[in-house]
Each structure stands twice: as C-alpha cells, then as structure tokens.
Amino acid sequence: MNQPGNAWADRQLRRLVTLAAVSAIVALTWAVHRAIQPDSRTPTVATMMTLTVLISVSRIAYVRLRVGGTHQATSWNCFGILIALATIESHWVVLCVFVSSIVYGAVLRLAALRFLFSIAKEVVLAAAGSAALALTHFSAGDPQSWRLIGSLLCAYVTMELVGDLLVVPVVALASRTPIIQRFTDKLDIRLMLVAAQTVLAIGTVVLVLMTPSLLVAVPGLVLSLHLWSASRLRSRAEREAWQQLATTTEGLNDVDLDAVLTLGVIRAAELFSADEVEIAYRDGETTRLLRGDSRGVHHDGPPETVAPTEARDSIAVPLSGPHDGPEIGELRLRFRGKVTLSERERYTLRTFASALCTALRNAAAYAELERVAAAHAHAAAHDPLTGLTNRRALLDQGAKLLGQRHTHGVMALLLIDLDHFKEVNDTLGHAAGDQVIIAAAQRLRAAAGTGDIVARLGGDEFAVLLTQLPAPAIASNRAAQIVDALHHPVDIEGMQVAMEASGGVAVATGTSGMVELLRRADVAMYQAKRAGDRVAVYSRRRDTSEVGRRTRGGERPGLVADQEFSVLFQPIVDLADGQVVAAEALVRLKDFPTPADDPAGLLEAVDRPSLLPQFQDIVLDLALLAAADWREAGFDLPVSVNIAPRSLLDPRFPAAVITRLRTHDIAPERLILELTESLALTPLDVVQDVLGQLRAAGVKLTLDDVGHGSASLAVLSQLPLYELKIGPEFVRGMASSAEAATVVRSAVELGRSLKVAVVATGVETEAQRRVLWELGCAAGQGHLFARPMAASRLLAALHRGTHGRPGLLASPLHDEGAVIRIPTARRPTGRNPRLPHLPA
C-alpha cells in the first residue's frame, strides 16, 4: 500500500543529490579555472595541508543525531571552512574541501549515493561561503580584515543555511518524515551549536589573522571543543530521555486497554525515534497486532492481516513483568536503516516494555473485573431460565419509574399466573415445565410495548410493568391483550400442551409504592382466578387483605432479604433541660409504616428462625452506624434497639452483638437493648445466661413498657437492668385516669428503688413533660420533642438545636438562674440523680 509513496520519495531523493552534484561540479570548475589564472596567489604546501587537515578534523568532529533509521550529523565543518576562507583565496578552499571530502568518504567507505552527496554538499558549502565573503568585499589573508566581523558572520550563517537546505530534505525523504518536522526536530540543540560555533569560528579567525602561526593549533582546538560540546549534549540527551520516559510511563496509567495499546505505540515511536512500532498483544489464544508511528496507529487487528513492513532493521523486546512473569506479547521497534541502540537506550527500552506490560495487565484485569461485575449485576437482576427481569430488579426499576411518572404517563402492573402449570410438571416433568416457562417469557416479551418491563417473579408467576399508558382505562385492555398472547398451545417434543393464564392489573396511584402495587395486582389476579376470568382490575372495595397480616414473614419472603424496611430514630430527651441524651431505633416497613409507638408489630412478623438473625443483624448495623456518625459529628449518644423475644433464646446472640460493636468501634455502654417484660422475667437458664453475658460485656439493658406485667420489686432487682420505660398509653392517660397516673408514679418509684433511670414514652404535651419531671422521671421521648426520623435528619436537628444551642430539642423547664423548688419525689435518696446516659 505504501509502495507508490516510497518510489516517489526515492525519485525525489535522487533529484536532490543530482542537483547538489551539479552545483558542486560548477563550483569545482570555477575553482580550477581561478587556480590556473596568473593572478592567483598559490599558498604554500604546508598551508594547504594544514587547512586540509583542519577541514577533515572539522568533518570528523560531529555529533550524531538519529531520526528513525536515518542518522543526521551536526559537525564543525563550517568552522574549518570559514578559517580556510579567511586564510587563503576562496577557490583554493573549494579545492581543499573537495580533496578532504574524497578522503573522508573513502576512509568511512560510504555508499555511492551518500559518497556523492557528501562531496557535493561540502563543495557547495565552501562555494556558498566564498560567495558570501565576496559579496561583503572580504579579502583573504588581509591582516586588517578581522574588522569585518560582519562579513565572517554572514559567511558562516550562509553556510549553515545552505547546509540545512541540502541535508534536511534528504534526511526527511530518507526517513519518510515531513520536511518541516525535520527542520524543527531538535532545533534548540542545533541553534545552540551553531551559535557557539559561530562565535568560536570568528574569534579563531581573528587570532589566526593576527598570528598566522596559530593555524597549526586550530585542529586540536576543534577536537577539544568537539569533545566538550558532545559531552554536554550527551548529558542533556540522557536527562531529557529519562524525563520523557517518566512522563511516558505515567501516561500509561489508564484502565482502558485500547488506550494503553495505542499510547504504547505512539510513545515508543517518540521515545526511541522509531520509524515504525509494533505491539503484538496476546490475550489467551488470540493475538492482536498494532502497528503505527508517532502520529498514531495504522493497523489494529490479527497479525495475518497486516501488510508487509518496509523497515530493514528491527529491535524486539518481550512484554513481561519485572519478576519474569509470563509474557503477554512483544514490543518491536522498526527502522528503515541499520540502528544500534546505546546501553542507555537499551535499558530505557527494557524499562518502557516492563511499564507497558504492567499497564496492559492492569487494564486487562480491570476489563475482566468490569466484565465479571457486569455479569454478576446482570445475574442479580435477571431470571436465569428466561433472561427476564427478576423480582428485585422489577421493584427497583419500578420504584424509579414511579418517582418519575409525571413524565411517563400512567403506570400499571399486570401480574400473571399460569393455570395448571403444576399438572404439566407432574405429568411431563420439569424439563417440559421449563420449556413452557420459556415459551411464556418469549410471548410476553413480544406482546409487551416499548418501555414496558417484563419480569418473572418465580415459579409460574410473571409481571409486566406498563409504563406509558395514555389513561388508566387503557390498562385493562392492554392487560387483556398481553394475557391473550399466552393462550395458545406450546409444542413440546411434538406434543401440543395447552397454555392458559390468569392476570390481575393494578393502576399506580399517587401514594402507592411498588410493593403495594404488586400486592394489589396479586389481589386482582386471585380475584380473576376465583371468578374464572382471564384478567381482573384491582378494586379497593373487594380488597379484604390486611396490611398487618401481609407483613408476616411467610407472606412477604422479601421482607428481610430485600430490606423492605427502614430504621428511623426518635431522640430521648432530658425532661429538665431539653438536652438529647439518647436515641431509640424504630423499624418501619417502607410501604406500610406501623404506628410510631408500636415497633413490636414488625418484630413479631420476623420472629422466626429463618428471618430473625439476619433481620437483627441489619438493624444493629444500621443503628450502630448512625451512632458512629453522630459521635464523629460531636454528639456521642447511646442508641437503643428493640430486641425480639427469640433473640434471648439464642446463645449466639451476645457474641453477634459484641462483634458488631467492634466492627463499628462503638463502646458497649453506648448500646441499649430494650427487652419485653414477659421474656426478660422468664426463669429459663438460656435467657438468664444471655442477659448476663450482655451485661458483663457492658451492654445496657432496658425493660420496655413497664406497667403491663406484674413483676415485683424483688424479681426485677435480680435483673441487670439499666433503665425502665413507661408505656405511652399510661403517659397519655395520666391526666384523665387515676389508674394510669398510679402506674406512672409506681414506675418512677420502682426505678428509684432499683436505682435505674426511668424514661417516659409518648410525651406529647408540655403539661405531661412537667408532671413527669415533678414525679421524678428523668427523660422522655415523644412527638413533643421529635417524631421518628432518619439518622441524617436527626443529626441535622442536633446541629440546629433550640435557641442556638446544639443538642437541645426543647426549651428548659426553668429559666437559667431561677430558684427551683424541688418536689419531694425528685429529692435525692443517697444517690446522685443524674441521668445514667450522660458521662460522669
């Protein structure tokens, strides 16, 4: 594919060399003609030999710069030619340069074309310098001509420009790179050398004109200057190479495999001035080949599809890690000419290859990680048999759509159950049943509209979330069309198996979540089955189910696994000053909140061996995580958690609690576990052992809803209690019921006798708060202070505080500095009545 371009470049290269050769022949003809003229001043043989040696030394003293497979030399040749032009007549200088170039080419055994170009270039340079001096009326050998520094400067600059005009196009054509790129490549180095050589050359000319005998010392001076400049340039080149290597390896830190491979090709071409770079990357049994240069990648595909390369020299290095791990490919540098890398370049190449290998392995590992994560995410959200969305994904996606339904039109959920599916499984086997399920899934996909979500909930139950209905009345028609699509026989191994289904559809309302929508569709589906209809629309009048019944773990299998509940927190407040001293964790169903003062309803629903341990772990984690967040914000509050009765019958429960305390770095005394009176007072050894372990670990125990049982002081004193809680019904009834007031007073006196704190729940008015305080109740919780809220909202309320005082959720009962008459019930009886929640 590149053959025509290469042929053109070769033709242009020959034309340039021919042009230079013709120009050199013209200059030589002029020089010979002037040399045989009578008025020509013939220099001495010694002078001619000295100048020829000087010019030869100036040619040998060069700094070699590699451009791809082509080498470009920056020498001191103009330095020697200028000194010769200032010493003898210019035509003799041309002849000296011609002789020097022949000797130089013969010694180095240059190829014919390079030999010819080398002679032509040097002769043309000498002629150009002669012409520049002649135009400025410079007279060679004139002792006063040193004043004409401008003439010497003009001649030197002219020779450098002519040299670039001759050499750069030839190098560009030979390396197949743009001419402008070759002119600008390493321009700063070349300009620095030219400036230094110009100053030194003019200074040397002045000295030689003033003292001609110094001419013999000039070759040695040239060699010394060359060694010094070469050393400086080498140090700079090494410094820049290491900087470029550091920048290059840093740029390889990408997780995109394609980006790393592409960048590896480009940076390798730039770093090692390669004409072409190949990366053969092996991924298992397949090999991927990338070929390109500093401008980009030209080929990316299998190795057998790449065009043959025209590079004549290649340097390959394996892509393996620094510890000789398995090779993952090979990096190849290709050059159009013979190239030998220096020791520093070879080390740089190995370092670059190792960095590239590490980057490729990291990118491949990240790609594999993304693939596995995507596969797991897909598996977690899809049914393995049909590929349909599963129950959990349907609930998640549906919840998002319900939050945006003002932009999606009317939504409805169709729940479908295959009729007589158990008979298919029993008579034809589970394999046939699977075929029926797959066929049903395919038909539902085909019947559903664009944007609708088809899901398999499990067994023979499917759901279709209709997302873009123009009106609620359309839901029944669309549901009927979808269910009708299932009422066609299925061919199973040549046998026609009838497929029938019943469906229930429920239209989403402004308050219903996905779980409630699914419940309503379920109700409608069973209504259709009972009535013998294909589809029934949900009707609230015919919905006799109760939210409480459906919260039973057996009827809501996803209650715990899908975490269909949330944990809210209600602050416990010091009744005297309004300071928050603790918070109680209250569990609520996300779709059907239980009453705020009855968290036991949900505990009863999960109080079974298959659900309780996981449920209790989740609640403890959320409660302790909230406590840790509050502590980090400056509010070190204990957190209270209700414990299901069955937990106290599990000997492993204390260890589980302690493990979670350590996980969240919460001190045991900052956790309060609330127990029911009935089970806490049981004589069972396992219960007493569990309570003892918890108390020994430092966990505080609270007896909840005091007043419902008939426990005596003697019995309660045997329990490792920290706090008593008065039920909300007694607090609400204090003002109107003497019996309720007696219960509250007795509970407070009981706490005083046991020397434990008493907390009143359900405090809703300031009057209740004041009466409770006067009775000797230490703290309270209820709507007067705050309703149950998320942990983040409680933290915001704590920061906000009351009257600019963080941590207060109510004004103090008494003004600061006021004289308070302490009621008899609140007077100490030998013990500091401080709240146990607060640090000593």
Stockholm file with secondary structure:
# STOCKHOLM 1.0

chainA/1-840         MNQPGNAWADRQLRRLVTLAAVSAIVALTWAVHRAIQPDSRTPTVATMMTLTVLISVSRIAYVRLRVGGTHQATSWNCFGILIALATIESHWVVLCVFVSSIVYGAVLRLAALRFLFSIAKEVVLAAAGSAALALTHFSAGDPQSWRLIGSLLCAYVTMELVGDLLVVPVVALASRTPIIQRFTDKLDIRLMLVAAQTVLAIGTVVLVLMTPSLLVAVPGLVLSLHLWSASRLRSRAEREAWQQLATTTEGLNDVDLDAVLTLGVIRAAELFSADEVEIAYRDGETTRLLRGDSRGVHHDGPPETVAPTEARDSIAVPLSGPHDGPEIGELRLRFRGKVTLSERERYTLRTFASALCTALRNAAAYAELERVAAAHAHAAAHDPLTGLTNRRALLDQGAKLLGQRHTHGVMALLLIDLDHFKEVNDTLGHAAGDQVIIAAAQRLRAAAGTGDIVARLGGDEFAVLLTQLPAPAIASNRAAQIVDALHHPVDIEGMQVAMEASGGVAVATGTSGMVELLRRADVAMYQAKRAGDRVAVYSRRRDTSEVGRRTRGGERPGLVADQEFSVLFQPIVDLADGQVVAAEALVRLKDFPTPADDPAGLLEAVDRPSLLPQFQDIVLDLALLAAADWREAGFDLPVSVNIAPRSLLDPRFPAAVITRLRTHDIAPERLILELTESLALTPLDVVQDVLGQLRAAGVKLTLDDVGHGSASLAVLSQLPLYELKIGPEFVRGMASSAEAATVVRSAVELGRSLKVAVVATGVETEAQRRVLWELGCAAGQGHLFARPMAASRLLAALHRGTHGRPGLLASPLHDEGAVIRIPTARRPTGRNPRLPHLPA
#=GR chainA/1-840 SS CCHHHHHHHHHHHHHHHHHHHHHHHHHHHHHHHHHTSTTCCCCCHHHHHHHHHHHHHHHHSEEEEEETTEEEEEESHHHHHHHHHHHSCHHHHHHHHHHHHHHHHHHHTCCHHHHHHHHHHHHHHHHHHHHHHHHTTCCTTCGGGGGCHHHHHHHHHHHHHHHHHHHHHHHHHHHTCCHHHHHHTTHHHHHHHHHHHHHHHHHHHHHHHHCGGGGGGHHHHHHHHHHHHHHHHHHHHHHHHHHHHHHHHHHTCCSCHHHHHHHHHHHHHHHHTCSEEEEEEEETTEEEEEEEETTEEEEEECGGGSCCCCCSEEEEEECCCTTCCCCCEEEEEEESSCCCCCHHHHHHHHHHHHHHHHHHHHHHHHHHHHHHHHHHHHHHHBCTTTCCBCHHHHHHHHHHHHHTHHHHCEEEEEEEEEETHHHHHHHHCHHHHHHHHHHHHHHHHHHSCTTCEEEEEETTEEEEEEEEESSTTHHHHHHHHHHHTTCSCEEETTEEECCEEEEEEEECCSSCCHHHHHHHHHHHHHHHHHHTCSEEECCGGGCCCCHHHHTSTTTCTHHHHTTCEEEEEEEEEETTTCBEEEEEEEEEESSSCCCTTCTHHHHHHHCSTTTHHHHHHHHHHHHHHHHHHHHHTTCCCCEEEECCGGGGGCTTHHHHHHHHHHHTTCCGGGEEEEEEHHHHTCCCHHHHHHHHHHHHHTCEEEEEEETSSCCCHHHHTTSCCCEEEECHHHHHTTTTCHHHHHHHHHHHHHHHHHTCEEEEECCCSHHHHHHHHHHTCCEEESTTTCCCBCHHHHHHHHHHCBTTBTTBSSCCSSCTTCCCCCCGGGSCSSSCCCCTTSCC
#=GC SS_cons         CCHHHHHHHHHHHHHHHHHHHHHHHHHHHHHHHHHTSTTCCCCCHHHHHHHHHHHHHHHHSEEEEEETTEEEEEESHHHHHHHHHHHSCHHHHHHHHHHHHHHHHHHHTCCHHHHHHHHHHHHHHHHHHHHHHHHTTCCTTCGGGGGCHHHHHHHHHHHHHHHHHHHHHHHHHHHTCCHHHHHHTTHHHHHHHHHHHHHHHHHHHHHHHHCGGGGGGHHHHHHHHHHHHHHHHHHHHHHHHHHHHHHHHHHTCCSCHHHHHHHHHHHHHHHHTCSEEEEEEEETTEEEEEEEETTEEEEEECGGGSCCCCCSEEEEEECCCTTCCCCCEEEEEEESSCCCCCHHHHHHHHHHHHHHHHHHHHHHHHHHHHHHHHHHHHHHHBCTTTCCBCHHHHHHHHHHHHHTHHHHCEEEEEEEEEETHHHHHHHHCHHHHHHHHHHHHHHHHHHSCTTCEEEEEETTEEEEEEEEESSTTHHHHHHHHHHHTTCSCEEETTEEECCEEEEEEEECCSSCCHHHHHHHHHHHHHHHHHHTCSEEECCGGGCCCCHHHHTSTTTCTHHHHTTCEEEEEEEEEETTTCBEEEEEEEEEESSSCCCTTCTHHHHHHHCSTTTHHHHHHHHHHHHHHHHHHHHHTTCCCCEEEECCGGGGGCTTHHHHHHHHHHHTTCCGGGEEEEEEHHHHTCCCHHHHHHHHHHHHHTCEEEEEEETSSCCCHHHHTTSCCCEEEECHHHHHTTTTCHHHHHHHHHHHHHHHHHTCEEEEECCCSHHHHHHHHHHTCCEEESTTTCCCBCHHHHHHHHHHCBTTBTTBSSCCSSCTTCCCCCCGGGSCSSSCCCCTTSCC
//
